[in-house]
Amino acid sequence: MKEKRYTIGEFIGTLEECTKFYEEHKDDCIAPPYLYEGSNYRVTYWKEI
């Protein structure tokens, strides 16, 4: 069986977009959406490579 490998990914968008992404991928997310640059929000998550 091949070992799965992951890297940290990020999703940047509006609060609504990030909240939707977070709800759809909650098990992969490291933290809920947070204010990033200006009015953008960011979600960091584990992304399979």
SVG drawing of the C-alpha trace seen along z (x, -y; Angstrom):
<svg xmlns="http://www.w3.org/2000/svg" viewBox="-21 -46 25 48">
<polyline fill="none" stroke="black" stroke-width="0.4" points="0.0,0.0 1.4,-3.4 1.9,-5.9 -0.2,-9.1 1.7,-12.4 0.4,-15.8 1.4,-19.4 -0.2,-22.5 -2.6,-24.2 -4.4,-27.5 -7.8,-28.8 -8.2,-32.6 -11.4,-34.4 -14.3,-36.2 -15.6,-35.2 -18.5,-33.5 -16.3,-31.6 -13.9,-30.5 -16.7,-29.4 -18.3,-27.3 -14.9,-25.7 -14.4,-25.1 -17.7,-23.4 -17.2,-21.2 -13.6,-20.1 -13.8,-20.4 -11.8,-17.1 -8.9,-18.4 -8.8,-22.0 -6.3,-23.0 -8.2,-26.0 -11.4,-27.9 -11.3,-31.0 -9.3,-33.9 -8.7,-37.5 -5.7,-37.5 -4.8,-40.5 -7.1,-43.5 -10.6,-42.1 -9.6,-38.6 -9.9,-35.5 -7.8,-32.4 -8.3,-28.7 -5.2,-26.4 -5.8,-22.7 -3.9,-19.4 -3.7,-18.8 -2.8,-15.3 0.1,-15.3"/>
</svg>
